[in-house]
């Protein structure tokens, strides 16, 4: 680990202008993220044949649904982690260490309160919910395991929420490569523990604990490294707790939260809709296909997400020309990448799915083409979203994101009933085109143009 530290330390001392340094940090973080996501993706792909054969179709569909639920951590913090990213990136641009200490400590104690409230709420409603009906389950074994599986999943969810702040701090300082290293360790441990659990014939709740609970080890190591060694001065302390910063974090975070919830409804509810319309067995085919096309976004987002704090830091210094040029390049590269790789997946996905699972879950051409269109539009929308987040232009998103989410749900049900499973993902593509790119994207570009014009 000393070698990594020395490399990054030397790298940060290179005498280059601020704009180039941002790009280099984006490239370094993106490359590291890509390598780690490669490890995580390989680990995830390894778990597909293992869990698919071990759990069989319906319980495997439930496994995919719960794993999707664990990606919803970002909406549980009321947007706090996202507002923290902007605040820290701004303080970095202003070189204001006191502000950084106050926003980190304020966010940390607020996150503790949020986590405790969520835990209490879950314990109150958990016993009264018929989980087998929620997930449309029919097999006896799946009905027996679903309640305990949900409970374990929620505990992991709460713990990961508490440990989410260190990763955001690394990201705000464009040092996301450190977070990715600890994530890689957690992913490797996850696969090892999952294989061990399957060998012991563990039930679904224990598989979830083995597969996702061990990821917490990487989160803990991340926090120890950040607050114990790398940036000790940022360690949360009550004396740095600031009510003014709390209000700002919550106000800005609420805007992010509305957008996040809407994004979840748009991008993460497809499996639930498919389960309700076509049954849990259809989730296996749709879920595997979705994961394959998600690889395209995973790779491009490794770099585009790193642009968020870079935009915020550039904004605090008034470097609008750099923002404009960088945004254009990000859109062009994302478009070319998603079209080329997505087309290859349309051709080879049936063979890949057959190798990963079995012939029963091979997707049809209509679903593959709908996934391609949605992925290309989503890759461009990610670029727009990172620009909006970095500039703090959230008002229009806050208004139209919920409209887009509701439209997506209704359209998914309508098109799903009319043309089948492919209609669910086609509905997402339509909403991205109309709201994320058409309305919100046009407004963000207009505002950026005005800023560039005023500065000139």
C-alpha positions as CSV (number, residue, x, y, z in Angstrom):
1,X,0.0,0.0,0.0
2,X,3.0,2.3,0.5
3,X,3.8,2.0,-3.2
4,X,0.3,3.3,-4.1
5,X,0.6,6.1,-1.6
6,X,4.0,7.2,-2.9
7,X,2.7,7.1,-6.5
8,X,-0.3,9.2,-5.8
9,X,1.7,11.6,-3.7
10,X,4.2,12.1,-6.5
11,X,1.5,12.4,-9.0
12,X,-0.2,15.3,-7.1
13,X,3.0,17.3,-7.0
14,X,3.4,17.4,-10.8
15,X,3.6,21.0,-11.9
16,X,0.7,21.3,-14.4
17,X,-2.1,23.8,-14.6
18,X,-5.3,23.3,-12.7
19,X,-7.5,22.2,-15.7
20,X,-5.0,19.5,-16.8
21,X,-4.7,18.4,-13.2
22,X,-8.4,17.9,-13.0
23,X,-8.4,15.8,-16.1
24,X,-5.5,13.7,-14.9
25,X,-7.3,13.1,-11.6
26,X,-10.4,12.1,-13.5
27,X,-8.3,9.8,-15.6
28,X,-6.5,8.3,-12.6
29,X,-9.8,7.8,-10.6
30,X,-11.6,6.5,-13.7
31,X,-8.9,4.0,-14.6
32,X,-8.7,2.8,-11.0
33,X,-12.5,2.6,-10.8
34,X,-12.5,0.7,-14.1
35,X,-10.0,-1.8,-12.9
36,X,-11.9,-2.3,-9.6
37,X,-15.3,-2.5,-11.4
38,X,-13.7,-5.1,-13.6
39,X,-12.9,-7.1,-10.5
40,X,-16.4,-6.5,-9.1
41,X,-18.0,-7.3,-12.4
42,X,-16.1,-10.5,-12.8
43,X,-17.0,-11.3,-9.2
44,X,-20.7,-10.5,-10.0
45,X,-20.7,-12.6,-13.2
46,X,-19.1,-15.5,-11.2
47,X,-22.0,-15.4,-8.7
48,X,-24.6,-15.6,-11.5
49,X,-24.0,-19.2,-12.5
50,X,-23.3,-20.2,-8.9
51,X,-26.5,-18.7,-7.5
52,X,-28.7,-19.5,-10.6
53,X,-27.9,-23.2,-10.3
54,X,-28.0,-23.3,-6.6
55,X,-31.2,-21.3,-6.0
56,X,-33.1,-22.3,-9.1
57,X,-35.3,-19.8,-11.1
58,X,-37.7,-18.2,-8.6
59,X,-35.3,-17.9,-5.6
60,X,-32.6,-16.7,-8.1
61,X,-35.1,-14.0,-9.2
62,X,-35.6,-13.0,-5.6
63,X,-31.8,-12.8,-5.2
64,X,-31.5,-10.4,-8.1
65,X,-34.3,-8.3,-6.7
66,X,-32.7,-8.0,-3.3
67,X,-29.3,-7.3,-4.8
68,X,-30.9,-4.4,-6.7
69,X,-32.5,-3.1,-3.4
70,X,-29.0,-2.8,-1.9
71,X,-28.1,-0.4,-4.7
72,X,-30.7,2.0,-3.4
73,X,-28.6,3.1,-0.4
74,X,-28.1,6.5,-2.0
75,X,-31.7,7.5,-1.6
76,X,-31.9,6.7,2.1
77,X,-29.6,9.5,3.2
78,X,-31.9,12.3,2.1
79,X,-29.3,13.3,-0.5
80,X,-26.8,14.1,2.3
81,X,-23.8,12.4,0.7
82,X,-24.3,14.2,-2.6
83,X,-24.6,17.6,-0.9
84,X,-21.4,16.7,1.0
85,X,-19.6,16.1,-2.3
86,X,-20.5,19.6,-3.6
87,X,-19.6,21.2,-0.3
88,X,-16.2,19.5,0.0
89,X,-15.3,20.2,-3.7
90,X,-16.2,23.8,-3.2
91,X,-14.1,24.0,0.0
92,X,-11.2,22.4,-1.9
93,X,-11.5,25.0,-4.6
94,X,-11.5,27.8,-2.0
95,X,-8.8,26.0,0.1
96,X,-11.0,26.4,3.2
97,X,-10.0,23.6,5.6
98,X,-12.4,24.8,8.4
99,X,-15.4,24.6,6.1
100,X,-14.3,21.0,5.1
101,X,-14.1,19.9,8.8
102,X,-17.5,21.4,9.5
103,X,-19.4,19.8,6.6
104,X,-17.8,16.4,7.2
105,X,-18.7,16.3,10.9
106,X,-22.1,17.8,10.4
107,X,-22.9,15.2,7.7
108,X,-21.6,12.3,9.8
109,X,-23.8,13.1,12.8
110,X,-26.8,13.7,10.6
111,X,-26.2,10.3,9.0
112,X,-26.3,8.6,12.4
113,X,-29.7,10.1,13.1
114,X,-31.0,9.1,9.7
115,X,-29.8,5.6,10.1
116,X,-31.4,5.1,13.5
117,X,-34.7,6.5,12.3
118,X,-34.7,4.1,9.3
119,X,-33.9,1.2,11.5
120,X,-36.7,2.0,13.9
121,X,-39.2,2.5,11.0
122,X,-38.2,-0.9,9.5
123,X,-38.7,-2.7,12.8
124,X,-42.1,-1.2,13.1
125,X,-43.5,-2.1,9.7
126,X,-41.5,-5.4,9.0
127,X,-43.8,-7.8,10.8
128,X,-47.0,-6.6,9.1
129,X,-45.9,-6.8,5.4
130,X,-46.7,-10.0,3.4
131,X,-43.4,-10.2,1.7
132,X,-44.3,-13.2,-0.5
133,X,-47.2,-11.2,-2.0
134,X,-44.9,-8.2,-2.5
135,X,-42.5,-10.2,-4.6
136,X,-45.2,-12.4,-6.3
137,X,-43.6,-15.6,-5.0
138,X,-45.2,-19.1,-5.4
139,X,-42.7,-21.7,-4.3
140,X,-42.9,-23.0,-0.7
141,X,-39.2,-22.6,-0.1
142,X,-39.0,-19.1,-1.4
143,X,-42.0,-18.1,0.8
144,X,-40.2,-19.6,3.9
145,X,-37.0,-17.6,3.2
146,X,-38.2,-14.3,1.9
147,X,-38.9,-12.7,5.3
148,X,-35.5,-13.5,6.9
149,X,-33.8,-12.5,3.6
150,X,-35.4,-9.1,3.7
151,X,-34.4,-8.6,7.4
152,X,-30.7,-9.5,6.7
153,X,-30.8,-7.3,3.6
154,X,-32.0,-4.3,5.6
155,X,-29.4,-4.7,8.3
156,X,-26.7,-4.7,5.6
157,X,-28.4,-1.7,4.0
158,X,-28.3,0.4,7.2
159,X,-24.6,-0.5,8.0
160,X,-23.5,0.4,4.4
161,X,-25.4,3.7,4.7
162,X,-23.4,4.6,7.8
163,X,-20.2,3.8,6.1
164,X,-20.9,5.7,2.9
165,X,-19.4,9.0,3.9
166,X,-15.7,8.1,3.5
167,X,-16.2,7.1,-0.1
168,X,-17.9,10.4,-0.8
169,X,-15.0,12.3,0.8
170,X,-12.5,10.6,-1.4
171,X,-14.7,11.4,-4.4
172,X,-15.0,15.1,-3.5
173,X,-11.3,15.4,-3.4
174,X,-11.0,13.6,-6.8
175,X,-9.2,10.7,-4.9
176,X,-11.8,8.1,-5.7
177,X,-9.0,5.7,-6.5
178,X,-8.5,5.0,-2.8
179,X,-12.1,4.1,-2.3
180,X,-12.0,1.8,-5.3
181,X,-9.1,-0.1,-3.8
182,X,-11.0,-0.9,-0.6
183,X,-14.1,-1.7,-2.7
184,X,-12.1,-4.3,-4.6
185,X,-11.0,-6.0,-1.4
186,X,-14.7,-6.1,-0.3
187,X,-15.7,-7.6,-3.7
188,X,-13.1,-10.3,-3.6
189,X,-14.1,-11.3,0.0
190,X,-17.7,-11.3,-1.1
191,X,-17.1,-13.9,-3.8
192,X,-15.0,-16.1,-1.5
193,X,-17.6,-16.0,1.3
194,X,-20.4,-16.7,-1.2
195,X,-18.7,-19.8,-2.6
196,X,-18.1,-21.0,0.9
197,X,-21.7,-20.5,1.9
198,X,-22.9,-22.4,-1.2
199,X,-20.5,-25.2,-0.3
200,X,-22.2,-25.4,3.1
201,X,-25.7,-25.4,1.5
202,X,-26.7,-22.1,3.2
203,X,-30.2,-20.8,2.8
204,X,-31.1,-17.5,1.0
205,X,-30.7,-15.2,4.1
206,X,-27.2,-16.6,4.8
207,X,-26.3,-16.2,1.1
208,X,-27.2,-12.6,1.2
209,X,-25.1,-12.1,4.4
210,X,-22.2,-13.9,2.8
211,X,-22.5,-12.1,-0.6
212,X,-23.2,-8.6,0.5
213,X,-22.4,-8.4,4.2
214,X,-18.7,-9.1,3.6
215,X,-18.5,-6.0,1.4
216,X,-18.8,-4.0,4.7
217,X,-15.2,-5.1,5.5
218,X,-14.0,-3.0,2.5
219,X,-16.1,0.0,3.8
220,X,-14.6,-0.3,7.3
221,X,-11.0,-0.4,5.9
222,X,-11.8,2.6,3.8
223,X,-12.9,4.6,6.9
224,X,-9.9,3.5,8.9
225,X,-7.5,4.6,6.1
226,X,-9.2,8.0,5.5
227,X,-9.7,9.2,9.0
228,X,-6.8,7.3,10.6
229,X,-4.0,8.0,8.1
230,X,-4.8,9.8,4.8
231,X,-6.8,12.8,6.1
232,X,-6.8,12.6,9.8
233,X,-7.8,16.3,10.2
234,X,-11.1,15.4,8.6
235,X,-12.1,12.8,11.2
236,X,-15.6,13.7,12.5
237,X,-15.7,15.5,15.8
238,X,-18.6,17.0,17.6
239,X,-16.8,20.3,18.1
240,X,-17.0,20.8,14.3
241,X,-20.7,20.2,14.2
242,X,-22.3,23.3,12.7
243,X,-26.0,24.0,12.5
244,X,-25.6,26.4,9.5
245,X,-23.8,23.7,7.5
246,X,-26.5,21.2,8.6
247,X,-29.2,23.4,7.1
248,X,-27.3,23.8,3.9
249,X,-26.5,20.1,3.6
250,X,-30.1,19.2,4.2
251,X,-31.5,21.9,1.9
252,X,-29.2,21.0,-1.0
253,X,-29.5,17.3,-0.1
254,X,-33.2,17.4,-0.3
255,X,-33.0,18.5,-4.0
256,X,-30.6,15.7,-4.7
257,X,-32.9,13.3,-2.8
258,X,-35.9,14.1,-5.0
259,X,-33.7,13.5,-8.1
260,X,-32.3,10.3,-6.7
261,X,-35.7,8.8,-5.8
262,X,-36.9,9.6,-9.3
263,X,-33.8,8.0,-10.8
264,X,-34.4,4.8,-8.7
265,X,-38.0,4.7,-10.0
266,X,-36.8,5.1,-13.5
267,X,-33.7,2.8,-13.6
268,X,-34.1,0.4,-10.7
269,X,-37.7,-0.7,-10.7
270,X,-37.8,-2.5,-13.9
271,X,-37.2,-5.9,-12.2
272,X,-40.1,-5.3,-9.9
273,X,-42.5,-4.3,-12.7
274,X,-41.4,-7.4,-14.7
275,X,-42.0,-9.5,-11.7
276,X,-45.5,-8.1,-11.3
277,X,-46.5,-8.3,-15.0
278,X,-44.8,-11.5,-16.0
279,X,-43.9,-13.4,-12.7
280,X,-40.6,-14.0,-10.9
281,X,-39.4,-16.4,-13.5
282,X,-39.2,-13.6,-16.1
283,X,-37.0,-11.6,-13.8
284,X,-34.1,-14.0,-14.4
285,X,-34.0,-13.4,-18.1
286,X,-34.6,-9.6,-17.8
287,X,-32.2,-9.3,-14.9
288,X,-29.2,-11.0,-16.6
289,X,-29.7,-9.0,-19.8
290,X,-29.9,-5.8,-17.8
291,X,-26.7,-6.7,-16.0
292,X,-24.9,-7.3,-19.3
293,X,-25.9,-3.9,-20.7
294,X,-25.2,-2.3,-17.4
295,X,-21.5,-3.1,-17.9
296,X,-21.4,-0.4,-20.6
297,X,-22.6,2.2,-18.1
298,X,-20.4,0.9,-15.4
299,X,-17.4,1.5,-17.5
300,X,-18.3,4.9,-18.9
301,X,-19.6,6.1,-15.4
302,X,-16.2,5.3,-14.0
303,X,-15.0,8.4,-15.7
304,X,-18.1,10.6,-15.9
305,X,-18.9,10.4,-12.2
306,X,-15.3,11.6,-11.5
307,X,-16.2,14.8,-13.4
308,X,-18.8,15.8,-10.8
309,X,-16.4,17.1,-8.1
310,X,-14.1,18.4,-10.9
311,X,-17.0,20.6,-12.2
312,X,-17.8,21.9,-8.7
313,X,-14.1,22.7,-8.0
314,X,-13.8,24.5,-11.4
315,X,-17.0,26.4,-10.7
316,X,-15.6,27.7,-7.5
317,X,-12.7,29.1,-9.5
318,X,-14.8,30.5,-12.4
319,X,-13.2,28.1,-14.9
320,X,-16.3,27.9,-17.2
321,X,-14.5,27.4,-20.5
322,X,-12.9,24.2,-19.0
323,X,-16.3,23.0,-17.9
324,X,-17.9,23.5,-21.3
325,X,-15.1,21.8,-23.3
326,X,-14.9,18.9,-20.9
327,X,-18.7,18.3,-21.0
328,X,-18.7,18.2,-24.8
329,X,-15.9,15.6,-24.9
330,X,-17.6,13.5,-22.2
331,X,-20.8,13.3,-24.3
332,X,-19.0,12.5,-27.5
333,X,-16.9,9.7,-26.0
334,X,-19.9,8.2,-24.1
335,X,-22.0,8.1,-27.2
336,X,-19.4,6.4,-29.3
337,X,-18.6,3.9,-26.6
338,X,-22.2,2.9,-25.8
339,X,-23.2,2.5,-29.5
340,X,-20.2,0.3,-30.4
341,X,-20.2,-2.0,-27.3
342,X,-24.0,-2.1,-27.1
343,X,-24.2,-3.3,-30.7
344,X,-21.8,-6.1,-29.9
345,X,-23.9,-7.1,-27.0
346,X,-27.0,-7.3,-29.2
347,X,-25.2,-9.8,-31.3
348,X,-23.5,-11.9,-28.6
349,X,-25.9,-11.6,-25.6
350,X,-27.8,-14.8,-26.3
351,X,-24.5,-16.8,-26.2
352,X,-23.3,-15.0,-23.1
353,X,-26.6,-15.6,-21.3
354,X,-26.6,-19.3,-22.2
355,X,-23.0,-19.6,-20.8
356,X,-23.9,-17.7,-17.6
357,X,-27.2,-19.4,-16.8
358,X,-29.2,-21.6,-19.1
359,X,-31.3,-21.5,-22.4
360,X,-34.5,-20.8,-20.5
361,X,-33.5,-17.2,-19.8
362,X,-32.0,-16.2,-23.2
363,X,-33.5,-12.8,-24.2
364,X,-35.3,-12.2,-27.5
365,X,-34.1,-9.6,-30.1
366,X,-36.8,-7.1,-29.1
367,X,-35.5,-6.9,-25.5
368,X,-31.9,-6.6,-26.7
369,X,-32.6,-3.7,-29.1
370,X,-34.7,-1.9,-26.4
371,X,-31.8,-2.3,-24.0
372,X,-29.4,-0.9,-26.6
373,X,-31.4,2.3,-27.2
374,X,-31.9,2.8,-23.4
375,X,-28.2,2.3,-22.7
376,X,-27.1,4.8,-25.3
377,X,-29.5,7.5,-24.1
378,X,-28.6,6.8,-20.5
379,X,-24.9,7.2,-21.1
380,X,-25.5,10.7,-22.5
381,X,-27.9,11.5,-19.7
382,X,-25.2,10.6,-17.2
383,X,-23.0,13.2,-18.7
384,X,-25.7,15.8,-18.3
385,X,-26.5,14.7,-14.8
386,X,-22.9,15.1,-13.7
387,X,-22.7,18.6,-15.2
388,X,-26.0,19.6,-13.4
389,X,-24.7,18.2,-10.1
390,X,-21.4,19.8,-10.4
391,X,-22.9,23.2,-11.2
392,X,-25.5,22.8,-8.4
393,X,-28.3,23.4,-11.0
394,X,-30.9,21.2,-9.4
395,X,-34.2,23.2,-9.3
396,X,-35.5,22.1,-12.7
397,X,-34.4,18.5,-12.0
398,X,-36.2,18.6,-8.7
399,X,-39.4,19.5,-10.6
400,X,-39.2,17.2,-13.7
401,X,-37.4,14.2,-12.2
402,X,-40.6,13.0,-10.3
403,X,-42.7,13.7,-13.4
404,X,-40.3,11.5,-15.4
405,X,-40.4,8.8,-12.7
406,X,-44.2,8.6,-12.6
407,X,-44.4,8.7,-16.4
408,X,-41.9,5.8,-16.6
409,X,-43.9,3.7,-14.2
410,X,-47.2,4.2,-16.0
411,X,-45.6,3.8,-19.5
412,X,-43.7,0.7,-18.4
413,X,-47.0,-1.0,-17.3
414,X,-48.7,0.2,-20.5
415,X,-46.0,-0.9,-23.0
416,X,-45.3,-4.0,-21.0
417,X,-48.9,-5.1,-21.4
418,X,-48.9,-4.1,-25.1
419,X,-45.6,-5.4,-26.5
420,X,-44.2,-7.6,-23.7
421,X,-41.0,-7.4,-21.6
422,X,-39.2,-5.2,-24.0
423,X,-41.8,-2.5,-23.5
424,X,-40.6,-2.1,-19.9
425,X,-37.1,-1.0,-20.9
426,X,-38.4,1.0,-23.9
427,X,-40.5,3.1,-21.6
428,X,-37.3,4.0,-19.7
429,X,-35.7,5.1,-23.0
430,X,-38.6,7.4,-23.9
431,X,-38.6,9.1,-20.5
432,X,-34.8,9.7,-20.6
433,X,-35.1,11.2,-24.1
434,X,-38.0,13.5,-23.2
435,X,-37.1,14.6,-19.6
436,X,-33.4,14.0,-18.9
437,X,-32.1,15.1,-22.3
438,X,-35.0,17.1,-23.8
439,X,-36.1,19.3,-20.9
440,X,-33.5,19.2,-18.2
441,X,-30.5,18.8,-20.6
442,X,-31.5,21.8,-22.7
443,X,-31.9,24.0,-19.6
444,X,-28.5,23.0,-18.1
445,X,-26.8,23.8,-21.4
446,X,-28.6,27.1,-21.7
447,X,-27.5,28.1,-18.2
448,X,-23.9,27.1,-18.8
449,X,-23.9,29.1,-22.0
450,X,-25.1,32.2,-20.1
451,X,-22.3,31.8,-17.5
452,X,-19.6,31.4,-20.2
453,X,-21.0,34.5,-22.0
454,X,-21.0,36.6,-18.8
455,X,-17.5,35.6,-17.9
456,X,-16.3,36.6,-21.3
